[in-house]
Amino acid sequence: MAKRIPMIKFPNRRGPAVSGDRAPTPAAPPKVTPPKSSTTAAGSASVQPRRPPVSNEEIDVVLLGGAVG
């Protein structure tokens, strides 16, 4: 005789059962307040110095996965 495997009962995610033909109403989205603009010591991107363009040698190293020896 095969060993009995107990049934796993998951909680009802959809809430209580609704009687009738009404469609379930979606829950109100959570209220998220946008973060206040932070003033860091680094400043905004427009104040940062421009990065020099990537050289062909750097591109080759990245494409090889850093396996340069």
N, C-alpha and C positions, 0 to 999 in steps of 0.2 A: 504494500500500500504506500502511496506517495505521501511525503510529508506535507502537512497543511501549511500553506503560506497565508499569513493574516492579511486582510485587505487594508490598504492605507486609505484613510479618510482625510481628504483635504478640506480646509475651511471654505465656506462659500464666499467667493470674492465679490460676487455681484450684489451682495446685500440680501435683505430678506426677500422672500418670494412675493411677487406682485400678482395680485389676482386681477383678471380682466385683460383687455386687449391693449392696455396702455403701454407705450414704449418707455423703457426706463430713462429717466432724465439724467443727463451727465452731471457729475459733481462740479461745483464751481472751482475754477483753477485757483491754486494757492496765490495769495497776494505776495509778490516779491518786490521789495523796494530796491531800486537801483543803488549801487554803491556810490557814496559821495566821491567826487573827484579827489583823488589823492595827490598831494603835492609832495613828491619825493625829491631827494637831493639830485637825482639823475636828470630830472626835467622831462619835457616832452620829446617826442621823436624828432621834431623839427629843430630842436636845439642841439641834438646829438651830432657829433662829427660824422661825416659820411665815411662809409667803409670803402676801402679801395676795391676795385673790381677783382673778381676771382680769376686767377691766372689759369692758363691751360694746364700747367703742371699740377695745380691744386685739383682741377677737375679730373685729371688722369688718376691721381692718388685716390680720390673718392670713388671713382668708377672701379678701381682695382680693390676696393675694400681696405685700403691702408696697407696692402701687402707690397711695400716698396722696400728694397733692401740694398 
